[in-house]
Amino acid sequence: MPTFIDHGSNSSSKEVKRKYTIPQKLRYRFTHVWRRLYRRSRRVAVVEVDSKHSSYTMLVALRDGIHSILTDPNIPGSLNHLNVHDLTFVTEKELQLDDEKAMHFSFASYASSVFSTIRRVVDIEESSFLHSIANYSELYMEFVSNSHSGEEFFLRDYLQHFVSYPHTLLVKYVGCYSVKMPGKRRKFFLAMQNIFFPPDRIKDRFDVKGCLAGRYQKPDPPGSNAINVLKDQNFINEKLEIGAEAEWLVQQITVDSVFLRDLCVMDYSLLIGRQTLHQSELSQTKSEVVTKIWRSLSPVKRVNHPEANGMNNMQLSETKTDEKTGTSPLDELDNLPGLITIQPSSQTTTHIKGGMTFPSSLAHSIERFNSEHRRLLPNSPNALHIIDGLQFRYYLGIIDFLTQWSYMQKAARVWKMIKYCSRDHSTLPPDVYSHRFITFITEHIA
């Protein structure tokens, strides 16, 4: 039994030994904390959650719950008209694990129709989502992270921002669930779209907050195939060579960060992926430019594109419409602004610049670009988070924007100032954090 011995003196200068015993409960807490910290320090960056993993049972329950929700015909999917009730609707199920233990658990899905609609808008098929997030033939992967986000989620404000700024860099959340195992606290999970997709040729990855204290990640040795996300100190001498889209990027970073500031949110990051463009990807034909413009006008209502029949590589990233009403799913979400409606025109062509000819309806809609902070989207999957620069293709997205400025964060700020002997850390008030974030990113855009 651990003890502390205190040597004191009484009035007769005779040594007295006082023995203090650490209470059993407190000893357990100390041991548990240090053991957990030690295990965390020894963990590798990515591990498979197999049957020996402490989170295996809970994640199996999560997988079964998601599968039950997505395959239940009685639970509505994406809707053509969303309202306030859809934002607050909770679907709860009592389920049982299909294993030897046959353990019962409680599962909940939040705002299922809203997230299903978001998936529809960003072109994620329900079958693909189910295969990706609730695949019985593959194990989940655990990524070591220092993030403690997840305190709040502002679904209504998030949706309004997404519709008002269709090309926002905020990561697209596509599901919200919780699992309650017997004798344990309920745990919540947010599913988000992968910013680094497709990942085949991504060479460098960065997580940038705009501060330097504690923001260094040791690079992997040459030839390593490990996925390593570098940080601000690694990025300090880098530049985002965006070219023509540089002004748009600065504006969108500013709009997104100010939105998070107004929600009293801080500690978010800009994820950056970088891959070298092939020579064939550096030049664009007229057909490719037209394709990019049409993709950039999504979500839109279906129209008859005068030139669509002659373009086999045309892909419209659009909101699916209801055949009976002709409306797109976010049209009537409390009259949120930002959706473009393109109507067919009797005039088939209009000259824009440089002798290039475009459909009249397309030319009229281009005028909305500046007011809605739109840009030309690349003709590739995950286009909302991809920007083709001068020499590189960049994958960009703002993540971890769920931590509000609270008393706990104020205490953490003092602790980090002592730990790093610096104010240049990640725990700052939202207004200060936003200004520094915008300034740091802007200084690294070329």
N, C-alpha and C positions, 0 to 999 in steps of 0.2 A: 504494500500500500504506500503510494508516494506521500511524502510529508515535507513540510518546510520547517526548519528550526530557526527560531529567533533568539538571539542572545541579548538579554537585557540586564539591567542592574537594579537592585532595590536600594533602600535607604542605607543598608549596612554594607553596600558595595559587594554583596555576595552574588555570584553569578546565578542567574535563573534561566532555565531552558523552558521555552514555551513551544509546544508542539501543535501545529495546525494540520488538520487532515482535510484533504480535498473531498468534498461530498461525492458520493458515488455517481449521482446523476451528472454533475459537472465534469467529473473525470471522463465519463462516457462521451460527453459532448466534445471535449478537447481531443480525445483519441479519434473520434469519428471525423472531425474536421481535418485534422492533420493527415489521417489516412486517405480521406477523399482528395485533398490537395496533392498528396504524393502520387496517388493513382492517376490523377489528371495530368501531372507533369510527365508521367511515363507513357501517356497515350500517344499513339501515332495520329497523323492528321485525318486519315480516313480508315474506318474499320467496318467490316461486315457485321450486321446485327444477327448473329446466329443463335441457336438454342441455348448457348452458354452465356449470352449477353444479358445483363440485368434488365434491359428494356425490351427484351424479346417478346414476352407475353403481352405487354401493353401494346406494342406495335402490331402484333398479330390481331389483337382486338380492334385496333384502329383500321387495319386493312379489311377485316370482316365487316366492320360497321360501314365504311365507305362503300364497299361492294354491295351491302344490303340497301343502302340509300339510293345508289345510282341505278340499281336494277329493279327497284320497286316501282311498278307502273302506277301506283296510287299517289306517288309523290311527284308533283309537277316539276318539269324541267324549266328551260328558258321560256320567258314570256314575252309577248309583244307589248304588254303594258305593265309597267312596274309601279307600285304605289308604296306608301309608308308601311302598310301591313307586311309587305314582302320583305322589307328591311329588318323587321323585328321578329319574323316567324321562325320558330324553333321546332325541328322535328326530333323527337326522342324515341328511342327504341331500347327495349331490354333484350339482350342477345346472350348467346351462349357459345363459348369457344368450342370448336370442333376438334378436340384432342382428348387425351386420356383424362385430363382433369375436369373437362366439361364445365369450366368456370363460367359463372354468370357475370355479366358486366353491363353497364349503362353507357349508351352511345347517343350523342346529339349532333345534329347538323344544323348550322345557323344560316339563315337567309339563303336556303338552297337555290331558290329560283333566281335570286339576284346574282349569285356566283355562277350559276349555269348560264345566265345571260352574258356575263362578262366573258366566260369561256367562248361563247358563241361569237361575240364581237371580235375577239382576238384570234379567231380561227382555230380553236382547239376543239376537235370533235370529241363527243362524250365517250366514244369507244376508245380513243387514244388516251384520254384522261384516265379512264378506268384501267387501261392496260399499264399506264405509267405509274399510277399511285397505289393501285390495289392489285398488283400482279402476284399471283400465287406461285409462280415459277421462279421468282427472283427474291433475293433478300434485300432488306433496306440497308442503306449505307449511312453511317454516322460520321458527321464532320465535326471536328473539334472547333469550337468557337468561343470567343470571349464575350459574345453578345448576350445581354440580359433583357432584350426587347420583349415586347408582347404584353405590356401593361394595359394598353388601350388600343381599340381599333375603331376608327371613325368612318364607318361605312357610308353614311349619307354624304358627308363632306368629300370623301374619297371618290365616290361615284360622280358627284357634281364636278369635281376637278377633272376627272377623266373625260367626261363628256364635253366640258368647256374647252379643254386643251387635249384634243384627240391624240397628239403625239407627245404627251408627257413622258418623262423619263422615269417616273415613279414605277416601281415594279408592279406587275399586275397580279394581285391576289385572286386566286381562282377557287378557293374553298376554305371553310372554317368549321372545325369539328372539335369535339371533346370526348374523352374517355374517362369513365369512373370505374376503377377496379375495386373489388371488395377490400375494405380496410385501408384504402388509400385516397389521397386527395384527387379531385377531378383535374385532369390535365387537358390543356387546350392546344390545338394545332392549327396553324395557318398554312395552306398550300399556296405556293407562288410559282409563277412562270419562270422557267430557267432563262436567265439573261444570257448565259454562255451557251446558246444553242443556235446552230449546230456547232459542236465543239471540235470538230475534226482537225482544223488547222490553226486553232488558237495557240499562239506561242507564249504570250506574256499575260499575266493577270495581276491586277492591282485592286486594293481596297483603300480608298482615299477619303479621309475625313477633313483634311485641311489643317492638321496639326502634326507636330513632330515628336512630342514627348511620348515615349513608349510605342512609337509607330515604326518599328524596324522589324523586318522579317528576313532571316538568313536565307539567301538564295540557295537553290539546289545546285549541286556540282554539275558540271557539263556532262551531258549524256543521260542525265536522270530523267525518268519517265513519270516521276511523281507530280501530282497537281499541287502547286505551291502558289498561294496568293500573297503577293508582296504588298508593302504598305507605303505610307507617305514618304518616309526617309528614302526608300528605294526609288520613289517616283520623282524626287525633288528636281532632278536634272532632265526629266523627260518632257516632251511636248506632245499635245494632241494636234497633229497636223491635219486639221479638218478641211481647210481650203474654203470652198464656197459656202459650206454650211456652218462656218465658224460663228457668224453673227447670230444665226438661229440658235445654236447651241448655248451661247452666252445668255440669250433671252430666256430660253426654256429652263436652264439651270436656275436662273434668277426667279422665274415664276414659280417653279416647283419648291425652291427653298423658302421663298416668302410665304407660300401656302403652308408649309410645315411650321414656320415660325408663328404664324397666326393661330395654329393649333397648339401652340406651346410645346412643340416637339423639338428634340435635339438628339445628338449622338448618331445621326444617320451617316451613310457612306455612299460614295459613288463607286460602283463596281466598274472596272475597265478591263476589257479583253482586247487583245491586239493580234492581228494576223496579217501577214504580207499579202498584198493583192497580186494576182497573176497578171501578166502583161495583157492578156485578153480582157481582163476586168477593168483595165485603166481607160479603155476607150468605149464610147457609147454610140450606138446607132440611133437614128430618129425613132425607130420602133421601140427601142429600150427606153428612151426619154418619155415617150407617150405612155408606156406601161407604168413607169415610175409615177407620173403625174396622176394617172387614174387610181393607182394604189393609194396615193397620198390623200385622195378625197374621201376615203372610207372613214367611218361607216356611212354608206349612202344607200339610197333606194335604187332598186334595179332600173336600168334604163337600156334602151337599144343603142349601143355604141355603133355609130356609122362605120367605124373602121375595124370593129372587133372581129368580123369574119375573116379579115385578112391577116390576123395576127395570131399565130398558133401559140406563141409564148405569153399571151396576155393572161394575167392572173389578177382578178379584182379581189382585193382583201376587203370584203364588204360585209355588212350586217345582213343576215338572211331575213327576207321579208315574208310577211303573212300573205298567202295567195288571195285570201278573201278581202282583207282590209288594205293591203299594200303598204303597211306600216312597218318600220323597223323597231326593235325591242326597246330602245331607249327614248323613243320619240315623246312619250308622255310621262316621263318620270319627273313630275312636278314642274313641267315646262322648262327643264334644264336647257340652257343655250348650247350652241356649238355644233349641232349636226347639220351637215350640208345636204340639201335636197337638189338633185340634178334632174331637170325635166328635159325630155327630148325636144329638139328644136327643128324647125323646118329648114333652117340654114345648116348646111352640113359642115362647112369649114370656115375657119377664121385664122388670119395671119397673126402670130404673136410677135416674133422677132427673128432676125436672121434668116428670113425666107421660109421658116418652118410653118407647116400648116397643121392645124388641130381642129377637132370638132368644135362647133360654136358653143355647145353647152359646157364643154370643158373649159374653154377660154373664159366664159363668164364666171365659172366657179373659182378660177385661179385668183380672182380678186379677193376672195375670202381668206387667202393664205395668211396674210399679215395679221389680220384681226384674230385669227385662231392659232397663231404660232405654228403653222404646219410647215412641213419640209417635204422634199422628194424622198420617198421611201424606196429602198433597194428592192429588186425583184427576187426576194429570198425569204425563207421562213424566218419568223421572229423579227420582221422588218422594223417594228416600232422601237427596237433596242439596238439597231445596227445602223452605223453611219460609215459610208465609204469616203475615206480621206484621200490625200494626195498619193500616198504610197501604202497605206495600211487600211484594213477594215477594222473598225472599232465596235466593240460591244459595250454599250453604256446603259446603266440603270441605277437608280437610287434605291437603296434597301435599308432595312433596319430603322424605319421611321415610326416606331411604335412606343418610344420611350418619352414620356412627358417629364417636364421639369417639376420636380417634387421635392419634399424635404429630404428624401433619401438621396436624390441627386445633388442637393446642396451639400449634404454631408460628404458625399463622394468627391465633390469638388475640392473641399478642404483637404481630404486625405490624399488626393492626387497631387495637390500643390506641395504637400510635405514629401510625398514619395519621389516625385520627379524634380523637386526644387525649381519648378517652372509653372507658369500659367498657360503654357502652350500645350494643353492636354484636351481630351475630348469631352469633358464634362463642364459645359459652360451654359449660361442662360440662353434660351432660344434666339433672342435677337442678336446677341454677340456671336453665337455659333453660326447662325445663318450668314451674317456679314463676312465672317472669316472664311466660311465654306465657299461662298460665291467668289470672294477675292482670290482665294487659292486656286480654284478651278479655272477662273478667267485668266489668271497669269500663266497658266499652262496650256492655253488654247492658242494655236497658231493658224 
